[in-house]
Every structure is written in structure tokens, then in C-alpha cells.
Amino acid sequence: MTRVLLAVAGLAALAWAAVLAWDFAATSASGAVQAAAWFVAGPLLHDAIFAPAAAAVAVVAARRLPVRWRAPVAAGGVLSAVLAILAVPLLWRPFGVPTNPGLHDRDYTLGLLIALGVVWLGVLTAGSLNRTKKPHSS
């Protein structure tokens, strides 16, 4: 029963999001272009460029990094990608919506760089403290 209720709530939220997206795209040519960029160009860029590049970097890292560094570097890579994706709208168009004092009065590039620095400091710490040994072959 819980799953059914969650599914119904999720479908209702999806339907409401579709209504809002349609309203946004149908109001002006600019809105239609922005909606197309978000719903079409974004996934195409991800699937054609970013995902294959990330997979290539992961394969190279898995082959070249010592075992003790693989998990921390993988986690750092994933966190870095998520932070970068979250930062794109505000780095690309900082004032795309009406400004909200206290929310929009900051340096987003610096904030992203600080967050990435904290992530990779954590990677260095975790990799340094990790004592994973190579499995013995029998």
C-alpha cells in the first residue's frame, strides 16, 4: 500500500511538473528556447559528451590508481560532477530570476572552487588514511 501511495504521489508531482514546464515553454519564444535547451540539449550533451568522458576518466583512474585511492577518487569525482551541475545555472546566468537579497549577492565561482577544494581535501585525507591492501592471489 505504501508503494502505491508513493507511486501515486510521484505521478501527481510529475504531472504538475509537466503542466508547469508547458506553461513556461508556451508563454514566449524565449521560454520555448530555454525549455528546449533544458529538456533536449542538456540530455544530449550529457549522453554524447559528459557521460563518455566520465567513463573514460573512470577507466583510466581504475587502471592507474593504487587500490587504496580508487574509492576516494571515485567519490570525489562524483561529488565534483554533482557540484558542477548544480552550479551551472548560476554560473551561466547569475541573475536569471529576480534577485533575492542574501541569496544572489555572492561569488558563485569562488563558492564552487571552495566546495571542490573541500571535496578533494577529503579525498586526500581518505586516501591517505585508507589502509586497503591488495588482495592476495591464491
C-alpha positions in Angstrom: 0.0 0.0 0.0 2.8 2.4 0.8 4.4 1.8 -2.6 1.1 2.5 -4.3 0.7 5.8 -2.4 4.3 6.8 -3.2 3.8 6.0 -6.8 0.6 8.0 -7.0 2.3 10.9 -5.3 5.2 10.7 -7.7 3.0 10.6 -10.7 1.0 13.6 -9.4 4.2 15.5 -8.9 5.4 14.5 -12.4 2.1 15.7 -13.9 2.3 19.0 -12.1 5.9 19.5 -13.3 4.7 18.8 -16.9 2.0 21.4 -16.6 4.5 24.0 -15.2 7.0 23.1 -18.0 4.3 23.5 -20.6 3.2 26.9 -19.2 6.8 28.1 -19.2 7.5 27.0 -22.7 4.2 28.2 -24.2 4.3 31.7 -22.9 7.0 33.1 -25.2 9.6 32.2 -27.8 12.3 32.8 -25.3 10.7 30.4 -22.9 10.4 27.8 -25.6 14.1 28.1 -26.5 15.0 27.8 -22.8 12.8 24.8 -22.3 14.3 23.1 -25.4 17.8 23.8 -24.2 16.9 22.3 -20.8 14.9 19.3 -21.9 16.6 18.4 -25.2 20.1 19.9 -25.4 21.0 19.1 -21.7 20.4 15.3 -22.0 22.0 15.2 -25.5 25.2 16.9 -24.2 25.2 14.6 -21.2 24.8 11.4 -23.2 27.1 12.5 -26.1 29.9 14.2 -24.3 29.9 14.2 -20.5 29.0 10.6 -19.7 31.5 9.1 -22.2 34.2 11.4 -20.9 33.4 10.5 -17.3 33.5 6.8 -18.2 36.9 7.2 -19.9 38.3 9.0 -16.9 37.0 6.3 -14.6 38.5 3.5 -16.6 41.9 5.3 -16.7 41.7 6.0 -13.0 40.8 2.4 -12.1 43.8 1.1 -14.1 46.3 3.6 -12.9 45.5 4.4 -9.3 46.6 2.2 -6.4 43.7 0.3 -4.8 43.6 2.5 -1.7 43.0 5.6 -3.8 40.3 4.2 -6.1 37.2 4.7 -3.8 38.1 8.1 -2.5 38.9 9.4 -6.0 35.7 7.9 -7.4 33.7 9.6 -4.6 35.5 12.9 -5.2 34.8 12.7 -8.9 31.1 12.1 -8.4 30.8 14.9 -5.8 32.7 17.2 -8.1 30.4 16.4 -11.0 27.3 17.0 -8.9 28.6 20.3 -7.6 29.4 21.5 -11.1 26.0 20.5 -12.4 24.3 22.3 -9.5 26.4 25.4 -10.1 25.8 25.6 -13.9 22.6 27.7 -13.8 24.1 30.4 -11.5 27.5 30.4 -13.2 25.9 30.6 -16.7 23.2 33.2 -15.9 23.7 34.6 -12.4 20.6 36.7 -12.4 18.1 34.6 -14.4 15.4 35.3 -11.8 14.6 38.4 -9.7 17.3 38.9 -7.2 16.7 37.9 -3.6 18.9 39.8 -1.2 21.2 37.4 0.7 20.8 34.7 -2.0 22.2 36.3 -5.1 24.9 38.5 -3.7 27.8 36.1 -3.7 30.6 35.0 -5.9 29.4 31.6 -7.2 32.6 30.8 -8.9 34.6 31.2 -5.7 31.9 29.2 -3.8 32.2 26.3 -6.3 36.0 26.4 -6.1 35.9 26.3 -2.3 33.4 23.4 -2.3 35.6 21.5 -4.8 38.7 22.2 -2.6 36.9 20.8 0.4 35.8 17.7 -1.5 39.4 17.0 -2.8 40.9 17.7 0.6 38.5 15.0 1.9 39.7 12.7 -1.0 43.4 13.3 0.0 42.6 12.6 3.7 40.6 9.5 2.9 43.2 8.1 0.5 46.0 8.8 3.0 44.2 7.1 5.9 43.0 4.2 3.8 45.0 1.1 4.6 43.4 -1.2 2.0 45.9 -3.8 0.9 46.0 -5.6 -2.4 44.1 -9.0 -2.3 46.5 -11.9 -2.2 46.3 -14.3 -5.1 45.8 -17.9 -4.1 
